[in-house]
Amino acid sequence: MSIQVKEIAFICHQVADIPRARRFYEQLLGLTVGLEYEGAPGKWWIEYDVAGVTLGITNINPPGDKVRAVLALEVTDIEAAFTAVRAARVPIIEDLTEFPRCHSFAVKDPDGNEIILHQLKPADQVPKFDSALAKKVASYLHETTRRTVGYHQPAADGRTHLFAPNGFFVATEKSTEGN
């Protein structure tokens, strides 16, 4: 069974020092930030658009002695891709995981290079931040996702959408008193 790759989802560089990396990518190379997200205190994901391909930098998993770049490929069906990889007995280094905006898992190619297989969720499945509806809350670390929450926003089904301080969707939870 062949996996259907649609496009390059992103290329990511692991960095140790976010301010130093930003000076390099933004000031020296002149790249413009498309999205920046502090997932947990001091842990950043920053995206730049380079001719239609996303280049991400992150310190979520800082590099060791090796220089490391990771390629992420957008697939048409993440479940089918996961099944195909398991059937082919390719080493899976990160299990199929659901994130606020996507599903992904990571494998190693025959030479040990990491490749992420990734599928964005349909836009209508990712709640949109609405400053008129959202209630600012004291920032806290969401236990399940380990991401920083700064806003609670009521959802149509009675649950609560959680958003980061910059309006990036984090999760949806059952409503609790005081949200």
Secondary structure by P-SEA (a helix, b strand, c coil): cbbbbccccbbbbbbccaaaaaaaaccccccccccccccccccbbbbbbcccbbbbbbccccccccbbbbbbbbbccaaaaaaaaaaacccccccccccccccbbbbbcccbbbbbbccccccccbbbbbccccccccccccccccbbbcccccccccbbbbbcccccccccccccccc
